[in-house]
Amino acid sequence: MAAAKPKAAYVCAECGVEHAKWQGQCAACGRWDAVREVAIDPARQSGGYAGAAPQVTRLREVEAAAREWLPTGMAELDRVLGGGLAPGAVVLMGGDPGAGKSTLLLQVAAALSGRVTVLYVTGEESLEQIAERARRLQLPLDDLLAAAETRVEAVAALIAEHRPRVVIVDSIQVMQVAASTSAPGSVTQVRESAAALTRIAKQTQTAVVLVGHVTKEGGLAGPKVLEHMIDCFVMLDSPAGTRFRTLRGHKNRFGPVNELGVFAMTEGGIKEVANPSAIFLQRPEEMSPGSVVTVTWEGTRPLLVELQALVDDAQGGYGKRLAVGLDPQRLGMHLAALHRHCGLSLADQDVFANVVGGVRIMETGADMALVAAVLSSFRNRPLPRDLVCFGEIGLTGEVRPVPNGQERLREAQKHGFTLAIAPRANLPRRPIGGIEAHGVTTLSQTLEALSGLG
């Protein structure tokens, strides 16, 4: 009997959508040159239903069990995860090469091994390299289990034998399942390996942490469907030229998303930064034009960061617009609003904006600070050192309130700021001692308040 001819599917490497034939652009996500031909094993094709009938249960009959969090020993990491590692949770950690993913997880594994059974599975490094790094960091290794393995079936056997509470797999891109004939790192292998490890985690109530690579564009390598399969997706960023690392949650079924944790890379490993605002506010005594502090809201806490802007005469043609750490499109919108509602034209000026410390601001609360920094640089007049600004600016020139306004003011007052310009709706009913807050409702009022201070 002739062997079944293998079939092929055309899968987008970005979103995981299958297509009937190859095409240059994915019809689902719009990415070019992302559709790959994937061989389908005939043995894995469905041949009809032959299993037991599924069970149906009324939701009111399901008892909600209290989740037993497992703290990792790092408060910043627990904050991003939502409280720690949950039983049966699958966490995917991505990051640039050299960001410190393996170092951070090795420290967490060594710290947890004294309380629970932890299995560290490495597929890219040898056990000798892992042991050498752990000894250099002076980590406790007596109870930490480690294995160099890339086969998912072998990892499943180790989990069944040792019954660990936590399993760390470094990395998901090198794992492979025997039932698939695709090469390791392909769309099919990454998807099947992640699905198998997720199924094991749910069945055994084991917390599984997967390490993922990133593409040159900064996104997670592999099919987009991988992010939908796991419970929590966090990204470890390493801004160029700094020793600080930021861990941001992009998806979390057990806690808030967009939570931010701050770490520092030292000779003794990765250390958590308990007070990130103090790190990002190392400002000189003599203020320069174009610098202002804002209070951004990251997850469940306020964070003080410095925004800088540089406005200079354009060298021919149209002025350049560049924003680092901010949405570049919002920079263009605010410059247009300044021209339309305040009569301030910067068409012949180059405008550059940057968030100090490599932090990326994801919310609209930094709009007012961005405008203040641009205005300060354009007029070459420094703003007061103890001034903080926050608020959202609309296209019609209005200043909109932002969430948690009073908490932002209290955070600024705690760090010694005595002046604030904020939306009038965010002002507290009772003044906060030590800080004088000016409420504004329009963009023109904001410029008037800044002119009176600068």
C-alpha positions as CSV (number, residue, x, y, z in Angstrom):
1,M,0.0,0.0,0.0
2,A,1.5,3.3,-1.0
3,A,2.3,5.8,1.7
4,A,-0.1,8.8,2.0
5,K,1.2,11.8,0.2
6,P,1.9,14.6,2.6
7,K,-0.2,17.7,2.2
8,A,0.9,21.3,2.5
9,A,-0.7,24.3,4.1
10,Y,0.2,27.9,3.7
11,V,0.4,29.6,7.1
12,C,1.2,33.2,8.0
13,A,4.1,33.4,10.4
14,E,2.7,36.5,12.0
15,C,-0.9,35.7,12.7
16,G,-1.1,32.0,12.1
17,V,-4.0,32.2,9.6
18,E,-4.0,29.4,6.9
19,H,-4.4,30.2,3.2
20,A,-5.5,28.0,0.4
21,K,-2.4,28.8,-1.6
22,W,0.7,30.9,-1.3
23,Q,0.4,34.6,-1.6
24,G,2.8,37.5,-1.1
25,Q,0.6,39.3,1.4
26,C,-1.4,37.8,4.2
27,A,-5.1,38.7,3.8
28,A,-5.7,38.6,7.6
29,C,-2.9,40.8,9.0
30,G,-1.6,42.5,5.9
31,R,2.1,41.5,6.4
32,W,4.1,41.0,3.2
33,D,6.3,37.9,2.7
34,A,5.0,36.2,5.9
35,V,3.1,33.2,4.3
36,R,5.1,30.0,4.6
37,E,4.5,26.6,3.2
38,V,4.1,24.0,6.0
39,A,4.0,20.3,5.4
40,I,1.1,18.5,7.2
41,D,1.8,15.0,8.5
42,P,-0.9,12.6,7.1
43,A,-0.9,10.8,10.5
44,R,-2.1,14.0,12.2
45,Q,-5.0,14.6,9.8
46,S,-8.4,14.1,11.4
47,G,-10.1,10.9,10.3
48,G,-13.4,11.4,12.0
49,Y,-14.6,11.6,15.5
50,A,-13.9,8.5,17.7
51,G,-13.6,9.9,21.2
52,A,-15.8,10.0,24.2
53,A,-18.7,12.5,24.3
54,P,-17.7,15.8,26.0
55,Q,-19.2,16.6,29.3
56,V,-21.3,19.8,29.8
57,T,-21.6,21.4,33.2
58,R,-23.7,24.4,34.3
59,L,-21.4,27.2,35.4
60,R,-23.4,27.8,38.6
61,E,-22.4,24.3,39.7
62,V,-18.7,25.1,39.2
63,E,-17.1,26.1,42.5
64,A,-14.5,29.0,42.2
65,A,-11.4,27.8,43.9
66,A,-9.1,30.3,45.5
67,R,-6.0,30.8,43.5
68,E,-2.8,30.0,45.3
69,W,-0.2,32.4,44.1
70,L,3.5,31.4,44.2
71,P,5.6,34.5,44.8
72,T,8.8,34.6,42.8
73,G,10.8,36.5,45.3
74,M,11.0,39.6,43.1
75,A,8.2,42.2,43.8
76,E,8.6,43.9,40.4
77,L,8.2,40.6,38.6
78,D,5.2,39.6,40.8
79,R,3.6,43.0,40.0
80,V,3.8,42.4,36.3
81,L,2.5,38.8,36.6
82,G,-0.4,39.8,38.7
83,G,0.8,38.5,42.1
84,G,3.2,35.7,41.2
85,L,3.0,32.4,39.3
86,A,-0.4,30.8,39.3
87,P,-0.9,27.0,39.2
88,G,-1.3,25.8,35.6
89,A,-0.4,29.2,34.2
90,V,1.7,29.5,31.0
91,V,3.8,32.6,30.9
92,L,5.7,33.7,27.7
93,M,8.6,36.0,28.2
94,G,10.1,37.7,25.1
95,G,13.0,40.1,24.7
96,D,16.0,41.2,22.7
97,P,19.2,39.0,22.7
98,G,21.2,39.9,25.8
99,A,18.3,41.6,27.6
100,G,18.6,39.2,30.5
101,K,15.7,36.8,30.1
102,S,17.8,33.7,30.9
103,T,19.6,35.5,33.8
104,L,16.3,36.7,35.3
105,L,14.6,33.3,35.1
106,L,17.7,31.5,36.4
107,Q,17.6,33.8,39.5
108,V,13.9,33.1,39.9
109,A,14.4,29.4,39.5
110,A,17.2,29.3,42.1
111,A,15.2,31.3,44.6
112,L,12.1,29.2,44.2
113,S,14.0,25.9,44.4
114,G,14.4,26.3,48.1
115,R,10.6,26.2,48.6
116,V,9.2,24.1,45.7
117,T,10.5,21.8,43.0
118,V,11.7,23.7,40.0
119,L,12.8,22.2,36.6
120,Y,14.9,24.4,34.3
121,V,14.9,23.0,30.8
122,T,17.5,24.5,28.4
123,G,17.6,23.8,24.7
124,E,20.1,26.5,23.6
125,E,22.8,26.2,26.2
126,S,24.6,23.3,27.8
127,L,24.2,22.5,31.5
128,E,27.8,23.5,32.0
129,Q,27.0,27.0,30.8
130,I,24.0,27.3,33.0
131,A,25.9,26.1,36.0
132,E,28.8,28.5,35.3
133,R,26.4,31.4,35.1
134,A,24.7,30.4,38.3
135,R,28.0,30.1,40.2
136,R,29.1,33.5,38.9
137,L,25.9,35.0,40.3
138,Q,26.4,33.0,43.5
139,L,22.9,31.4,43.3
140,P,21.9,28.4,45.5
141,L,22.0,25.3,43.3
142,D,21.4,22.4,45.7
143,D,17.7,21.9,45.0
144,L,17.4,23.2,41.4
145,L,16.7,20.5,38.7
146,A,18.1,21.1,35.2
147,A,17.9,19.3,31.9
148,A,19.2,20.0,28.4
149,E,16.4,18.8,26.2
150,T,14.5,19.9,23.1
151,R,11.9,17.1,22.8
152,V,8.6,18.0,24.2
153,E,7.9,14.3,24.9
154,A,11.0,14.0,27.0
155,V,10.1,17.2,28.9
156,A,6.6,15.7,29.6
157,A,8.3,12.5,31.0
158,L,10.5,14.6,33.3
159,I,7.4,16.5,34.6
160,A,5.6,13.3,35.2
161,E,8.6,11.8,37.1
162,H,9.6,14.8,39.3
163,R,6.3,16.6,39.5
164,P,7.7,20.2,39.7
165,R,5.6,23.2,40.6
166,V,7.5,25.4,38.1
167,V,9.0,24.5,34.7
168,I,11.1,27.0,32.8
169,V,11.7,26.2,29.1
170,D,14.5,28.2,27.3
171,S,13.4,28.6,24.6
172,I,10.1,27.6,22.8
173,Q,11.7,28.2,19.4
174,V,14.0,25.2,19.7
175,M,11.4,22.8,21.1
176,Q,10.0,20.1,18.8
177,V,7.3,17.4,18.9
178,A,8.0,14.0,17.3
179,A,4.7,13.8,15.5
180,S,5.5,16.8,13.3
181,T,8.0,16.5,10.5
182,S,8.7,20.2,10.3
183,A,12.1,21.7,11.2
184,P,12.6,23.1,14.7
185,G,11.7,26.8,14.9
186,S,9.1,26.5,12.1
187,V,5.6,27.8,12.5
188,T,4.2,24.3,13.0
189,Q,6.8,23.2,15.5
190,V,6.5,26.3,17.7
191,R,2.7,26.1,17.6
192,E,2.6,22.3,18.4
193,S,5.2,22.6,21.1
194,A,3.5,25.4,22.8
195,A,0.1,23.6,22.6
196,A,1.6,20.5,24.1
197,L,3.3,22.3,27.0
198,T,0.1,24.3,27.6
199,R,-1.9,21.1,27.8
200,I,0.6,19.6,30.2
201,A,0.5,22.7,32.4
202,K,-3.3,22.6,32.6
203,Q,-3.5,18.9,33.3
204,T,-0.8,18.9,36.0
205,Q,-1.4,22.4,37.5
206,T,2.3,23.2,36.8
207,A,3.3,26.8,36.1
208,V,5.3,26.8,32.9
209,V,7.4,29.8,31.8
210,L,8.5,29.9,28.1
211,V,11.2,32.0,26.7
212,G,10.6,33.5,23.3
213,H,12.8,35.2,20.7
214,V,12.0,38.5,19.0
215,T,12.2,39.6,15.4
216,K,14.3,42.4,14.1
217,E,11.2,44.6,14.2
218,G,11.0,44.0,18.0
219,G,7.9,41.6,17.9
220,L,7.7,38.1,19.1
221,A,9.1,35.5,16.7
222,G,6.8,32.7,15.6
223,P,3.1,32.6,14.8
224,K,0.8,35.2,16.3
225,V,-1.5,32.4,17.5
226,L,1.2,31.7,20.1
227,E,0.2,34.8,22.1
228,H,-3.4,33.6,22.2
229,M,-2.6,30.2,23.5
230,I,-0.7,31.3,26.7
231,D,-2.1,33.0,29.8
232,C,0.5,35.8,30.2
233,F,2.8,37.5,27.8
234,V,5.5,39.8,29.1
235,M,8.3,41.6,27.2
236,L,11.7,42.4,28.7
237,D,13.1,45.6,27.0
238,S,16.7,46.7,27.2
239,P,17.1,50.3,26.0
240,A,20.4,50.9,24.3
241,G,23.1,52.5,26.4
242,T,21.6,51.9,29.8
243,R,21.8,49.1,32.4
244,F,18.1,49.3,33.2
245,R,15.5,46.8,32.0
246,T,11.8,47.3,31.8
247,L,9.4,44.3,31.9
248,R,5.9,45.1,30.5
249,G,2.9,42.9,30.5
250,H,1.1,42.8,27.2
251,K,-1.4,40.1,28.1
252,N,-2.4,38.7,31.5
253,R,-5.5,36.6,32.3
254,F,-4.7,36.9,36.0
255,G,-4.0,40.6,36.4
256,P,-3.8,44.0,34.8
257,V,-2.1,44.5,31.4
258,N,0.4,47.2,30.7
259,E,1.9,46.7,34.1
260,L,5.6,47.8,34.3
261,G,8.4,46.4,36.3
262,V,11.9,48.0,36.4
263,F,15.1,46.1,36.9
264,A,18.8,47.0,36.7
265,M,21.5,44.7,35.2
266,T,24.5,44.5,37.6
267,E,27.6,42.3,38.0
268,G,25.6,40.2,40.5
269,G,22.7,39.7,38.1
270,I,19.4,41.5,37.6
271,K,18.2,43.5,40.6
272,E,14.7,45.0,41.0
273,V,14.3,48.8,41.3
274,A,11.9,49.5,44.1
275,N,11.5,53.2,43.3
276,P,11.6,53.7,39.5
277,S,10.6,57.3,39.6
278,A,13.8,58.2,41.4
279,I,15.8,56.5,38.7
280,F,14.2,58.4,35.8
281,L,14.4,61.8,37.6
282,Q,18.1,62.3,37.9
283,R,17.9,65.9,36.7
284,P,20.6,68.6,36.8
285,E,20.4,71.6,39.1
286,E,20.4,74.1,36.2
287,M,17.4,73.3,34.0
288,S,17.7,73.5,30.2
289,P,15.0,74.6,27.8
290,G,12.8,71.7,26.5
291,S,12.7,69.6,29.6
292,V,9.6,68.8,31.7
293,V,8.4,66.0,34.0
294,T,5.2,64.2,33.6
295,V,3.3,61.5,35.7
296,T,2.4,58.6,33.6
297,W,0.2,55.7,34.8
298,E,1.7,52.3,34.3
299,G,-0.6,49.4,35.2
300,T,-1.5,50.1,38.8
301,R,1.0,52.7,39.8
302,P,2.1,56.2,38.8
303,L,5.6,56.8,37.4
304,L,7.4,60.1,37.0
305,V,9.5,60.4,33.8
306,E,11.2,63.3,32.1
307,L,10.3,64.4,28.6
308,Q,12.7,66.3,26.5
309,A,12.1,68.2,23.2
310,L,14.4,69.9,20.8
311,V,13.1,72.5,18.3
312,D,15.5,73.8,15.7
313,D,15.4,75.6,12.4
314,A,14.8,73.1,9.5
315,Q,17.7,72.9,7.1
316,G,15.7,73.3,3.9
317,G,12.4,71.7,3.0
318,Y,9.8,70.6,5.6
319,G,10.6,70.2,9.2
320,K,11.4,66.8,10.6
321,R,9.2,65.1,13.2
322,L,10.8,62.4,15.4
323,A,9.5,60.9,18.7
324,V,11.3,58.2,20.8
325,G,9.3,56.6,23.5
326,L,6.1,58.3,22.4
327,D,3.6,57.8,19.6
328,P,5.1,59.9,16.6
329,Q,1.6,60.4,15.2
330,R,0.5,62.2,18.4
331,L,3.5,64.6,18.1
332,G,2.2,65.7,14.6
333,M,-1.3,66.0,15.9
334,H,-0.3,68.3,18.8
335,L,1.8,70.5,16.5
336,A,-1.2,70.9,14.3
337,A,-3.4,71.8,17.3
338,L,-0.9,74.4,18.4
339,H,-1.1,76.0,15.0
340,R,-4.9,75.8,14.7
341,H,-5.9,76.9,18.1
342,C,-2.9,79.0,19.4
343,G,-1.5,80.4,16.2
344,L,1.9,78.8,16.8
345,S,3.4,77.5,13.6
346,L,6.4,75.1,13.6
347,A,6.2,74.1,10.0
348,D,9.7,75.4,9.4
349,Q,11.1,73.8,12.5
350,D,12.6,70.3,13.2
351,V,10.9,68.9,16.3
352,F,12.4,66.0,18.2
353,A,10.9,64.5,21.4
354,N,12.4,61.8,23.7
355,V,11.4,60.1,26.9
356,V,14.5,59.9,29.2
357,G,15.6,56.5,30.4
358,G,14.2,54.4,27.6
359,V,10.7,54.2,29.0
360,R,7.9,54.0,26.4
361,I,4.7,55.9,27.3
362,M,1.6,54.1,26.1
363,E,-1.1,56.5,27.4
364,T,-2.4,59.9,26.4
365,G,-1.6,61.5,29.8
366,A,1.7,62.8,28.6
367,D,0.2,65.1,25.9
368,M,0.4,68.3,28.0
369,A,4.0,67.6,29.0
370,L,5.0,67.0,25.4
371,V,3.5,70.4,24.4
372,A,5.2,72.1,27.3
373,A,8.6,70.6,26.4
374,V,8.1,71.7,22.7
375,L,7.1,75.2,23.7
376,S,10.0,75.6,26.2
377,S,12.5,74.6,23.6
378,F,11.0,76.8,20.9
379,R,11.1,79.8,23.1
380,N,14.4,78.8,24.6
381,R,13.0,79.4,28.1
382,P,13.5,76.7,30.8
383,L,10.6,75.6,32.9
384,P,10.7,75.5,36.7
385,R,12.5,72.4,38.1
386,D,9.7,71.6,40.5
387,L,7.0,71.6,37.8
388,V,5.0,68.6,36.6
389,C,2.5,68.4,33.8
390,F,-0.1,65.8,32.7
391,G,-3.3,65.7,30.7
392,E,-4.7,64.7,27.4
393,I,-5.1,67.2,24.6
394,G,-7.8,66.8,22.0
395,L,-7.8,67.9,18.4
396,T,-10.4,70.7,19.1
397,G,-8.0,72.3,21.6
398,E,-9.6,71.0,24.8
399,V,-7.7,69.5,27.7
400,R,-9.3,66.3,28.8
401,P,-8.9,64.6,32.3
402,V,-6.9,61.4,32.7
403,P,-7.5,58.5,35.0
404,N,-6.1,58.6,38.6
405,G,-5.4,62.3,38.5
406,Q,-5.2,62.8,42.3
407,E,-2.9,59.8,42.7
408,R,-0.6,61.4,40.1
409,L,-0.5,64.6,42.1
410,R,0.3,62.8,45.3
411,E,3.1,60.9,43.6
412,A,4.6,64.2,42.3
413,Q,4.2,65.8,45.8
414,K,6.0,62.8,47.3
415,H,9.0,63.4,45.1
416,G,9.3,67.1,46.0
417,F,7.4,68.8,43.1
418,T,5.6,71.9,44.2
419,L,3.9,73.1,41.0
420,A,1.5,71.2,38.7
421,I,-0.5,72.0,35.5
422,A,-3.3,69.4,35.1
423,P,-6.8,69.2,33.7
424,R,-9.2,71.1,35.9
425,A,-11.4,68.0,36.3
426,N,-8.4,66.2,37.9
427,L,-7.9,68.7,40.6
428,P,-8.7,67.3,44.1
429,R,-11.6,68.8,46.0
430,R,-9.3,69.4,48.9
431,P,-5.8,70.8,48.0
432,I,-2.9,68.5,48.5
433,G,-0.4,70.0,50.9
434,G,2.9,71.0,49.4
435,I,1.9,71.2,45.8
436,E,0.1,74.1,43.9
437,A,-2.0,72.7,41.1
438,H,-3.2,74.9,38.2
439,G,-6.3,73.6,36.4
440,V,-6.8,74.2,32.7
441,T,-9.5,73.2,30.2
442,T,-8.1,74.4,26.9
443,L,-4.7,74.3,25.1
444,S,-4.6,78.1,25.1
445,Q,-5.0,78.2,28.9
446,T,-2.1,75.7,29.1
447,L,0.2,78.0,27.1
448,E,-0.8,80.9,29.3
449,A,0.0,79.0,32.4
450,L,3.4,77.9,31.0
451,S,4.2,81.4,29.9
452,G,3.6,82.6,33.5
453,L,6.0,80.1,34.9
454,G,8.7,79.8,32.3
